[in-house]
Amino acid sequence: MDFITLEILPFVKNHLLLSLGWIGLFIAIIVITIKSKLSKVKVIDNAQAIHMINKENAIIIDIRSADSFKMGHITDAHNILPIDIKNSSSKLIEKFKENTIILIDENGLSSASIGETLIKQGFLNVSVLKDGIAGWNGENLPLVKK
């Protein structure tokens, strides 16, 4: 108890903004961790994705821009923009509701929210590639270029 009263409390009083920032960051990490554990969208690595593509006939949905998609994408991937998924305006993706879906973005940061959207739209098995196309390319896995 002496450490708390002698060291921490004066630090918090002298550096209130910094302390509040650290507390906010700590709470955000806890919320994000709990949210990801409760999510129906699975985060998978490259090896799991390859297994799902080969053994479960997973459908790859690349949510990057058309230009990024043309510069390199996974074989048989479908390029569907996030706005089209959110607005349910893509007829192509509707036929895959029963399939295993793997969402791929640039670096794995934005596909989880799109995955949640697909779950709400009735898709049964949605996964996201952990590090996106950057992680795929970083392991020198094959890309198709148009």
Buried (B, 14 or more C-beta within 10 A) or exposed (E): EEEEEEEEEEEBEEEEEEBEEEEEEEEEEEEEEEEEEEBEBBBBBBEBBBEBBEEEEBBBBBBBEEEBBEEBBBEEBBBBBBEBBBEEEBEEBEEBEEBBBBBBBBEBEBBBBBBBBBBEBEBEBBBBBBBBBEBBBEEEBEBEEE
